[in-house]
Amino acid sequence: SLLKCGLIIGLVCSIFTLVFRNQVFTFLGIQKSLRDLLASYLIPVFISTPFFILYQILSVSVRTDGDPSLSGKASVILIIINLVLDVVFMGVMKMGMMGASLSMCIGEIVAFFVLCTHFRKDRALLSFRFDKFNRDYFIDFVKNGFGVGSFYIFQAIVVLIFNNLLMSNTDSGIAYTAIYGVIFTVSQIPGGIFDGAGNAFGPVVSIFAGEKDNKSMKYVLRIALRYTCLINVVLVVIFFVFGKEILSIFGITNFIGELVFRIFSVSILFTCINTLITAYWQSIGR
């Protein structure tokens, strides 16, 4: 049922973005001179959208079904294929942006089929089954996933608004946009830790929730918060103390950039707590 819901959402997103891609580009404020270049990258992504969604669903499902090693192997295969095909498509075949897009999409598709091998194992509790579309399952799937999924939706909206506001400053718009881009890029490091922690303790909390074991649910949450926050305190200190050096790696040396980056570093710990609490509520279906 989850895969079916994911497939429906993926096909809707894929068809919508392909049919209305020019309107999407206009909404994002992309100049007409750049649209052909951007289309060469995004069209393969739009076509492959169902696989991106199905891969994420299967990755969590396989890990929850007692096969985290296969989920990890699929991630490694995805990365290796992406890197190798980047060299082939972009370096050897000179395909440019389309080559980068194709390598990423092919990696996702192959990783998806690697995860599918889990269902051939005798110890697998989950299995593929074709049944009629269940509207209630679909609604539950969307409602339960919206808490975590909405983070990325709102993140995209914030990026869009910030970029447009920063670029409206004719004097320093490009510099401000570059600073924001660096902060967004660096934020993927703690973001990856948050997501990893949420994906790790979520299935355990779900099991205890099914057993009505509230004490164990809260214990797992406390452990996750404790160790994840400790790791992120180290990141906060590194980002705050060495903000100037980190920005210089990206070629940014102005004082405003350093100040903004240090302000951002303080917010990491609060984002960590918010992300884990959200994952906790999602794991118990609330």
Salt bridges, closest charged atoms under 4 A:
ASP65 OD2 - HIS118 NE2 2.69
ASP67 OD2 - HIS118 ND1 3.06
ASP67 OD2 - LYS121 NZ 2.75
ASP67 OD1 - ARG123 NH2 3.25
ASP131 OD1 - LYS4 NZ 3.02
ASP131 OD2 - ARG129 NH2 3.99
GLU258 OE1 - ARG262 NH1 3.88
